[in-house]
Amino acid sequence: MSIDIKDIVTLDDDNEYVVASKTIYNDRMYYYLVDINKPENLMFCYEDNGELVESNNKEVNTELLPLFYNVSKNILQELSNNNNN
């Protein structure tokens, strides 16, 4: 499965989500998804056998937050640097 940041995915709930960030945690790829039509609808998912599965583990989700932030921060910094050149 090849999903990148800014890609749009449609899940089983028939909502479209944009990939806001992604990271690897405990050898598993996790995604931070934001519903395009309802930005307050956020979801953390992981890949499992080619499918996205919602992460409902609060401890894991708490660990993911700073990881997602760091990935997003680095991407924003790269974009800013490219715009200044």
VEXLO-780289 format. One record per residue: residue number from 1; x, y negated, z negated of N, C-alpha, C, O, CB in turn; chain; residue in three letters. Coordinates in pm, whole numbers. Atoms other than C-alpha are relative to their C-alpha. Glycine has a CB too. Layout:
<drenkes>
{pos NUM nx X ny Y nz Z cax X cay Y caz Z cx X cy Y cz Z ox X oy Y oz Z cbx X cby Y cbz Z unit A code ALA} .
...
</drenkes>
This chain:
<drenkes>
{pos 1 nx 85 ny 116 nz 0 cax 0 cay 0 caz 0 cx 91 cy -123 cz 0 ox 182 oy -134 oz -81 cbx -98 cby 1 cbz -123 unit A code MET} .
{pos 2 nx -81 ny 120 nz -10 cax 145 cay -333 caz 100 cx -88 cy -123 cz -17 ox -148 oy -173 oz 79 cbx 74 cby -5 cbz 136 unit A code SER} .
{pos 3 nx 80 ny 119 nz 31 cax -30 cay -623 caz -71 cx 97 cy -106 cz -51 ox 178 oy -79 oz -139 cbx -112 cby 31 cbz -106 unit A code ILE} .
{pos 4 nx -88 ny 108 nz 38 cax 146 cay -957 caz -104 cx -78 cy -114 cz -64 ox -200 oy -122 oz -52 cbx 79 cby -50 cbz 120 unit A code ASP} .
{pos 5 nx 60 ny 120 nz 58 cax 81 cay -1278 caz -293 cx -62 cy -82 cz 114 ox -4 oy -95 oz 221 cbx 107 cby -84 cbz -79 unit A code ILE} .
{pos 6 nx 84 ny 78 nz -93 cax -181 cay -1490 caz -112 cx -84 cy 88 cz 92 ox -165 oy 35 oz 168 cbx 86 cby -92 cbz 82 unit A code LYS} .
{pos 7 nx 88 ny -88 nz -77 cax -335 cay -1182 caz 54 cx -140 cy -2 cz -61 ox -157 oy -32 oz -179 cbx 57 cby 145 cbz 5 unit A code ASP} .
{pos 8 nx 138 ny -11 nz 46 cax -711 cay -1141 caz 29 cx -41 cy 146 cz 6 ox -24 oy 213 oz 108 cbx -95 cby -90 cbz 85 unit A code ILE} .
{pos 9 nx 46 ny -139 nz 7 cax -854 cay -808 caz -82 cx -147 cy 0 cz -41 ox -192 oy -87 oz -116 cbx 85 cby 83 cbz -100 unit A code VAL} .
{pos 10 nx 139 ny -20 nz 39 cax -1213 cay -691 caz -112 cx -7 cy 126 cz -84 ox 38 oy 233 oz -42 cbx -94 cby 10 cbz 126 unit A code THR} .
{pos 11 nx 9 ny -113 nz 91 cax -1284 cay -464 caz -405 cx -137 cy 65 cz 6 ox -225 oy 20 oz 79 cbx 31 cby -44 cbz -143 unit A code LEU} .
{pos 12 nx 126 ny -75 nz -1 cax -1564 cay -219 caz -476 cx -120 cy -85 cz -41 ox -234 oy -49 oz -11 cbx 11 cby 118 cbz -92 unit A code ASP} .
{pos 13 nx 111 ny 88 nz 38 cax -1771 cay -503 caz -624 cx -42 cy -92 cz 115 ox -126 oy -180 oz 98 cbx 38 cby -84 cbz -122 unit A code ASP} .
{pos 14 nx 27 ny 78 nz -122 cax -1780 cay -652 caz -268 cx 39 cy -147 cz -11 ox -5 oy -228 oz 70 cbx -145 cby 9 cbz 34 unit A code ASP} .
{pos 15 nx -53 ny 136 nz 12 cax -1607 cay -970 caz -391 cx 138 cy -5 cz 63 ox 213 oy 93 oz 60 cbx 5 cby -45 cbz -149 unit A code ASN} .
{pos 16 nx -132 ny 21 nz -56 cax -1305 cay -1113 caz -215 cx 88 cy -68 cz -104 ox 46 oy -163 oz -170 cbx -7 cby -85 cbz 130 unit A code GLU} .
{pos 17 nx -95 ny 51 nz 97 cax -1000 cay -1181 caz -431 cx 129 cy -38 cz 72 ox 171 oy 28 oz 167 cbx 28 cby 103 cbz -112 unit A code TYR} .
{pos 18 nx -132 ny 36 nz -50 cax -678 cay -1364 caz -356 cx 101 cy 51 cz -103 ox 77 oy 46 oz -224 cbx 13 cby -157 cbz 22 unit A code VAL} .
{pos 19 nx -106 ny -49 nz 88 cax -359 cay -1215 caz -497 cx 80 cy -123 cz -45 ox 153 oy -183 oz 33 cbx 93 cby 106 cbz 73 unit A code VAL} .
{pos 20 nx -68 ny 117 nz 54 cax -226 cay -1491 caz -724 cx 143 cy 32 cz -41 ox 229 oy -55 oz -37 cbx -77 cby -55 cbz -119 unit A code ALA} .
{pos 21 nx -133 ny -41 nz 41 cax 74 cay -1294 caz -845 cx 5 cy 152 cz -1 ox -98 oy 219 oz 0 cbx 38 cby -58 cbz -140 unit A code SER} .
{pos 22 nx -16 ny -145 nz 14 cax 217 cay -944 caz -862 cx 134 cy 25 cz -68 ox 227 oy -55 oz -59 cbx -7 cby 73 cbz 139 unit A code LYS} .
{pos 23 nx -122 ny -34 nz 72 cax 481 cay -772 caz -1071 cx 4 cy 150 cz -26 ox -98 oy 218 oz -21 cbx 10 cby -79 cbz -132 unit A code THR} .
{pos 24 nx -16 ny -140 nz 37 cax 619 cay -433 caz -1163 cx 17 cy 6 cz -152 ox 97 oy -67 oz -210 cbx 122 cby 66 cbz 74 unit A code ILE} .
{pos 25 nx -7 ny -21 nz 145 cax 568 cay -319 caz -1522 cx -10 cy 150 cz -25 ox -103 oy 215 oz 22 cbx -114 cby -79 cbz -75 unit A code TYR} .
{pos 26 nx -4 ny -145 nz 29 cax 657 cay 30 caz -1650 cx -15 cy 83 cz 128 ox -93 oy 178 oz 133 cbx -112 cby 37 cbz -99 unit A code ASN} .
{pos 27 nx -4 ny -72 nz -128 cax 723 cay 148 caz -1292 cx -133 cy 2 cz 74 ox -157 oy 91 oz 155 cbx 44 cby 140 cbz -24 unit A code ASP} .
{pos 28 nx 130 ny 9 nz -67 cax 376 cay 45 caz -1177 cx -18 cy -143 cz 51 ox 15 oy -239 oz -19 cbx -117 cby 41 cbz -96 unit A code ARG} .
{pos 29 nx 25 ny 132 nz -57 cax 281 cay -244 caz -947 cx -135 cy -51 cz -50 ox -237 oy 16 oz -39 cbx 2 cby 5 cbz 156 unit A code MET} .
{pos 30 nx 120 ny 65 nz 50 cax 29 cay -483 caz -1103 cx -27 cy -126 cz 81 ox 65 oy -190 oz 131 cbx 13 cby -35 cbz -150 unit A code TYR} .
{pos 31 nx 43 ny 117 nz -75 cax -169 cay -761 caz -934 cx -90 cy -86 cz -87 ox -171 oy -36 oz -165 cbx -73 cby 41 cbz 129 unit A code TYR} .
{pos 32 nx 87 ny 99 nz 65 cax -329 cay -1076 caz -1071 cx -91 cy -53 cz 109 ox -46 oy -120 oz 202 cbx 84 cby -117 cbz -69 unit A code TYR} .
{pos 33 nx 97 ny 34 nz -103 cax -645 cay -1133 caz -868 cx -96 cy -108 cz -49 ox -136 oy -111 oz -165 cbx -78 cby 124 cbz 43 unit A code LEU} .
{pos 34 nx 96 ny 107 nz 29 cax -873 cay -1438 caz -854 cx -110 cy 6 cz 105 ox -83 oy 4 oz 225 cbx 70 cby -141 cbz -1 unit A code VAL} .
{pos 35 nx 117 ny -4 nz -89 cax -1223 cay -1421 caz -706 cx -6 cy -131 cz 79 ox -1 oy -239 oz 20 cbx -131 cby 22 cbz -82 unit A code ASP} .
{pos 36 nx 2 ny 118 nz -86 cax -1242 cay -1661 caz -410 cx -123 cy -87 cz -26 ox -114 oy -210 oz -24 cbx 5 cby 41 cbz 148 unit A code ILE} .
{pos 37 nx 124 ny 74 nz 19 cax -1603 cay -1759 caz -479 cx -26 cy -41 cz -144 ox -101 oy -135 oz -169 cbx -115 cby 81 cbz 50 unit A code ASN} .
{pos 38 nx 16 ny 31 nz 143 cax -1584 cay -1761 caz -860 cx 139 cy 5 cz -64 ox 177 oy 107 oz -120 cbx -99 cby 102 cbz -71 unit A code LYS} .
{pos 39 nx -138 ny -1 nz 52 cax -1231 cay -1866 caz -968 cx 12 cy 38 cz -147 ox 121 oy 76 oz -192 cbx 59 cby -135 cbz 21 unit A code PRO} .
{pos 40 nx -6 ny -42 nz 140 cax -1322 cay -1797 caz -1330 cx -1 cy 152 cz -14 ox 24 oy 205 oz -123 cbx -116 cby -60 cbz -78 unit A code GLU} .
{pos 41 nx 1 ny -146 nz -3 cax -1352 cay -1429 caz -1232 cx 141 cy 48 cz 33 ox 181 oy 54 oz 149 cbx -104 cby 54 cbz 104 unit A code ASN} .
{pos 42 nx -138 ny -45 nz -14 cax -998 cay -1301 caz -1289 cx 9 cy 149 cz -28 ox -74 oy 205 oz -100 cbx 94 cby -77 cbz -95 unit A code LEU} .
{pos 43 nx -14 ny -144 nz 19 cax -874 cay -945 caz -1278 cx 146 cy 39 cz 11 ox 219 oy -10 oz 98 cbx -85 cby 76 cbz 103 unit A code MET} .
{pos 44 nx -131 ny -63 nz -12 cax -553 cay -754 caz -1343 cx -25 cy 142 cz 49 ox -107 oy 215 oz -7 cbx 80 cby -2 cbz -136 unit A code PHE} .
{pos 45 nx 15 ny -133 nz -57 cax -522 cay -441 caz -1132 cx 137 cy 63 cz 19 ox 239 oy -6 oz 22 cbx -77 cby -7 cbz 133 unit A code CYS} .
{pos 46 nx -122 ny -72 nz -32 cax -263 cay -175 caz -1068 cx -28 cy 96 cz 114 ox -143 oy 134 oz 139 cbx 56 cby 74 cbz -124 unit A code TYR} .
{pos 47 nx 14 ny -96 nz -110 cax -198 cay 56 caz -776 cx -2 cy 141 cz -56 ox 79 oy 176 oz -142 cbx 114 cby -17 cbz 103 unit A code GLU} .
{pos 48 nx 7 ny -141 nz 37 cax -298 cay 418 caz -819 cx -47 cy 78 cz 121 ox -162 oy 67 oz 162 cbx -95 cby 22 cbz -122 unit A code ASP} .
{pos 49 nx 31 ny -82 nz -118 cax -288 cay 657 caz -523 cx -61 cy -83 cz 113 ox -158 oy -42 oz 176 cbx -96 cby 112 cbz -37 unit A code ASN} .
{pos 50 nx 44 ny 82 nz -112 cax -334 cay 374 caz -273 cx -124 cy -82 cz -26 ox -179 oy -142 oz 67 cbx -24 cby 85 cbz 116 unit A code GLY} .
{pos 51 nx 117 ny 79 nz 34 cax -622 cay 208 caz -457 cx 33 cy -95 cz -113 ox 124 oy -70 oz -192 cbx -118 cby 91 cbz -39 unit A code GLU} .
{pos 52 nx -15 ny 93 nz 111 cax -648 cay -90 caz -689 cx -97 cy 37 cz -111 ox -217 oy 56 oz -87 cbx -24 cby -146 cbz 46 unit A code LEU} .
{pos 53 nx 79 ny -37 nz 116 cax -771 cay -4 caz -1037 cx 12 cy -111 cz -103 ox 123 oy -158 oz -131 cbx 47 cby 138 cbz -61 unit A code VAL} .
{pos 54 nx -3 ny 106 nz 99 cax -868 cay -265 caz -1294 cx 70 cy 46 cz -127 ox 44 oy 155 oz -177 cbx -142 cby -48 cbz -31 unit A code GLU} .
{pos 55 nx -69 ny -27 nz 125 cax -641 cay -276 caz -1597 cx -84 cy -54 cz -115 ox -106 oy -175 oz -124 cbx 144 cby -62 cbz -1 unit A code SER} .
{pos 56 nx 81 ny 40 nz 114 cax -852 cay -282 caz -1912 cx 77 cy 13 cz -132 ox 20 oy -2 oz -240 cbx -127 cby 83 cbz -7 unit A code ASN} .
{pos 57 nx -84 ny -16 nz 118 cax -560 cay -225 caz -2151 cx 47 cy -138 cz -46 ox 132 oy -199 oz 18 cbx 121 cby 94 cbz 30 unit A code ASN} .
{pos 58 nx -31 ny 135 nz 47 cax -538 cay -547 caz -2355 cx 148 cy -18 cz -33 ox 204 oy -125 oz -8 cbx -83 cby -33 cbz -122 unit A code LYS} .
{pos 59 nx -142 ny 10 nz 33 cax -185 cay -472 caz -2475 cx 84 cy -15 cz 126 ox 175 oy -98 oz 131 cbx 46 cby 123 cbz -80 unit A code GLU} .
{pos 60 nx -72 ny 9 nz -127 cax -58 cay -417 caz -2121 cx -27 cy -136 cz 65 ox 66 oy -202 oz 111 cbx -41 cby 115 cbz 96 unit A code VAL} .
{pos 61 nx 34 ny 129 nz -60 cax -244 cay -724 caz -1993 cx 72 cy -115 cz -68 ox 115 oy -210 oz -1 cbx -151 cby -23 cbz -6 unit A code ASN} .
{pos 62 nx -74 ny 103 nz 73 cax -82 cay -935 caz -2265 cx 146 cy -1 cz 42 ox 206 oy -108 oz 53 cbx -12 cby 23 cbz -152 unit A code THR} .
{pos 63 nx -138 ny -10 nz -47 cax 259 cay -810 caz -2153 cx 14 cy -52 cz 144 ox 118 oy -106 oz 181 cbx 49 cby 145 cbz -8 unit A code GLU} .
{pos 64 nx -4 ny 42 nz -140 cax 173 cay -889 caz -1790 cx -3 cy -152 cz 18 ox 57 oy -204 oz 112 cbx -116 cby 62 cbz 75 unit A code LEU} .
{pos 65 nx 17 ny 145 nz -17 cax 85 cay -1256 caz -1844 cx 130 cy -75 cz 24 ox 138 oy -149 oz 122 cbx -68 cby -57 cbz -121 unit A code LEU} .
{pos 66 nx -124 ny 74 nz -27 cax 442 cay -1390 caz -1877 cx 70 cy 48 cz 127 ox 139 oy -30 oz 192 cbx 95 cby 13 cbz -118 unit A code PRO} .
{pos 67 nx -61 ny -51 nz -123 cax 557 cay -1165 caz -1593 cx -65 cy -63 cz 123 ox 5 oy -105 oz 215 cbx -12 cby 154 cbz 7 unit A code LEU} .
{pos 68 nx 70 ny 65 nz -110 cax 289 cay -1300 caz -1359 cx 40 cy -148 cz 9 ox 61 oy -201 oz 118 cbx -152 cby 13 cbz -18 unit A code PHE} .
{pos 69 nx -38 ny 141 nz 3 cax 377 cay -1653 caz -1468 cx 138 cy -21 cz 62 ox 157 oy -112 oz 143 cbx -2 cby -53 cbz -144 unit A code TYR} .
{pos 70 nx -135 ny 15 nz -52 cax 747 cay -1607 caz -1392 cx 6 cy 19 cz 151 ox 78 oy -54 oz 219 cbx 93 cby 99 cbz -67 unit A code ASN} .
{pos 71 nx 3 ny -21 nz -146 cax 678 cay -1471 caz -1044 cx -59 cy -122 cz 69 ox -3 oy -171 oz 167 cbx -83 cby 128 cbz 35 unit A code VAL} .
{pos 72 nx 65 ny 117 nz -60 cax 442 cay -1759 caz -966 cx 88 cy -124 cz -11 ox 96 oy -202 oz 84 cbx -135 cby -26 cbz -67 unit A code SER} .
{pos 73 nx -87 ny 114 nz 21 cax 682 cay -2015 caz -1111 cx 115 cy 1 cz 101 ox 150 oy -103 oz 158 cbx 55 cby -1 cbz -144 unit A code LYS} .
{pos 74 nx -111 ny -11 nz -95 cax 966 cay -1887 caz -893 cx -45 cy -29 cz 143 ox 27 oy -93 oz 219 cbx 61 cby 139 cbz -6 unit A code ASN} .
{pos 75 nx 52 ny 25 nz -134 cax 752 cay -1896 caz -580 cx -27 cy -149 cz 19 ox 7 oy -206 oz 123 cbx -130 cby 81 cbz 25 unit A code ILE} .
{pos 76 nx 26 ny 144 nz -8 cax 639 cay -2253 caz -653 cx 130 cy -79 cz 9 ox 138 oy -179 oz 80 cbx -82 cby -46 cbz -121 unit A code LEU} .
{pos 77 nx -128 ny 69 nz -6 cax 998 cay -2357 caz -711 cx 64 cy 15 cz 139 ox 120 oy -82 oz 191 cbx 95 cby 56 cbz -108 unit A code GLN} .
{pos 78 nx -52 ny -22 nz -136 cax 1106 cay -2202 caz -378 cx -72 cy -89 cz 100 ox -9 oy -150 oz 186 cbx -14 cby 148 cbz 40 unit A code GLU} .
{pos 79 nx 78 ny 85 nz -91 cax 824 cay -2384 caz -198 cx 39 cy -145 cz -17 ox 52 oy -218 oz 82 cbx -150 cby 18 cbz -24 unit A code LEU} .
{pos 80 nx -39 ny 138 nz 26 cax 920 cay -2710 caz -363 cx 138 cy -29 cz 59 ox 159 oy -135 oz 119 cbx 0 cby -28 cbz -151 unit A code SER} .
{pos 81 nx -134 ny 17 nz -54 cax 1285 cay -2665 caz -265 cx -2 cy -5 cz 153 ox 71 oy -83 oz 213 cbx 92 cby 114 cbz -49 unit A code ASN} .
{pos 82 nx 11 ny -2 nz -147 cax 1189 cay -2586 caz 96 cx -60 cy -130 cz 51 ox -21 oy -179 oz 157 cbx -85 cby 118 cbz 47 unit A code ASN} .
{pos 83 nx 62 ny 126 nz -40 cax 973 cay -2899 caz 114 cx 93 cy -119 cz -16 ox 76 oy -220 oz 52 cbx -126 cby -23 cbz -79 unit A code ASN} .
{pos 84 nx -94 ny 110 nz 23 cax 1256 cay -3116 caz -14 cx 118 cy 3 cz 96 ox 196 oy -91 oz 101 cbx 52 cby 6 cbz -142 unit A code ASN} .
{pos 85 nx -111 ny -11 nz -98 cax 1498 cay -2996 caz 256 cx -37 cy -49 cz 136 ox 45 oy -46 oz 228 cbx 47 cby 143 cbz 11 unit A code ASN} .
</drenkes>
